[in-house]
Amino acid sequence: MFASGAVITLALAGIATSEPAAAERLGEPDTVFQNGRIYVGIPGKFVEAVAVKDGRVLATGSTAQMRALAVGTTKYEDLGGQAVLPGLYDNHVHVNADRGAQPKESLDLSTVTGLKDLQQRLKDYAARRPSAEWIVATVPHGTGAVEPFPESALPTRWDLDGVTPNHPVALTRGAHITLTNTKALQIAGISRDTPQPGGGVIERNDKGEPTGVLRESSARRMVMRHVPEPKLSDEEGMQNLRKRLRDQLALGVTSLNVPGMRPGDDLRLMQKLYEEEGETLPRATIQIRLSPGFDSYDDPAKGAQKSIEEIESLSFRTRFGNDRIKLGAIKMSVDGGMGGQAAWLVDEYRTRPGYRGVERIPEDALYRVAKRAHDLGWQLGIHAIGDQGIIRTVNVMERIVKENPRPNARHYLHHISVKPPEEILRKIKDNQFQAAMQPNFTHTLASFYAMALSPQKLPTNNPLRSLKALGIPISFGTDSLPDGPIVSLYAAITRRGVDGKVYGAEERLTLEEALHAATVGTAYMTFDENDRGTLEPGKLADMIVLDRDIFKIDPEDIRSLLVKTNIIGGRVVWRDDGSARPKPTHALLDPGCTVTVTEVHCHYSGEDGGVW
């Protein structure tokens, strides 16, 4: 209910007054957003209207009160009674320019339905391409609840050989797997005698022969280093960046944290794009990506030294920039992803005896690089998904901050997907580390967790309540899942997987707790809590309009909420006309569909790899 007699809250020393004249000390509003049900971002506080001046919230209150502040030049945006939230701040959205160009006649596999369909498309495409030319494409995880190539049915080299005998093939599946044919393996020199690369896996059959399935960067780059890399123009690269960023507006994102860009073209083009068009795009914080381990180097000691030299060559540090684009933390990845069955676990994978995932950065390399970054004033934001990866990361980070205490460093871990031991959770709390979570993984990666984790550990994947109960700061993101942060909210509140099952009801958060993590939580992570996260006077006027009231609908219906309008700095930057919305992938499986951990698996996106 709206409090019709509520006082006006103004952006002046936090005072409240019912005198419209008080606004004169701040200036008259440029715009009044009126006649809405606006959640300010403070538990239990709703208003009807927001007055905006110079991109910031001037005052909040009833429609009548905000109209009383208006002058002749004030514009009005009627919300028609619709629900409004503070803009969502996604803590993990991969954005890149896709500088590697494809042939003019590229191979589109986005709608592949299964192996036979894939084989026919490869055969037809190969017949039109010069012999020996590389065939490179992305194999989808599907646009609905079930993917065409689950873990148990990944195409092997032999599935590809019959239709591409004269062309090397490298197909990307998600962030962690490349599928190859025999010709590609031969070019890369991969045979039954090739040792397993550090931090990666060359899959083999029961006879010891490579199957063509390569997991994680150290294995994948053995093939990908042989693939030609033609370049796009700067304008083409900027066009890719622009599209990916604008797609986020339709998902309710007003700010985003990019978890890793390499210094170079992508970072340069992002800066150029924001200089020219920043007011039409989500606010961006960009982490600098370093890969001192097996992802990029066969010798991690050499990788650590190169990464340290790279850090030392950078002129700027975390927080450099402005409220449109700025630098964030240093990013490194300690283990692999659950979707690629490469998260580093304490226990062996439930369906893969003797296998515990991969260690992408050895301890010494991680310590040396992270320590130098910390000493130079950088924030750290480290990828750790499996419980063993989390243990490694927390212990190294604790060592660093104890050796060189630095107030308000705000280091954080991305993911924390598999709940670590209590002593590690305590270390996270005691050292004031943060948890950058992606609760949508509980929803979309349900089958992958089921394949990996014991029945005892499965319910506590993405341990939100466990972290919250200890007072560990939590933020929310999506890792580029096309459904966006609303499905993360749904998963945090319901803990329901895409298979319809509830995983660990005891780890649920309330709606207001989840909204706090998706707004204030990420703002705090990036040192922006004084400017973003709530619609309090003085803060940036970033907000979204929903098609229904998230506070009044059944929690099970949250995943189908749609964003109608996206407002950044008091300016409407996106409005739903029905044409620009990314394809939804949040539907649950049909009730009659049987799901097992070896036959049917769910849609997967993200886990440190971008938009697929």
Disulfide bonds with the S-S distance in Angstrom:
none
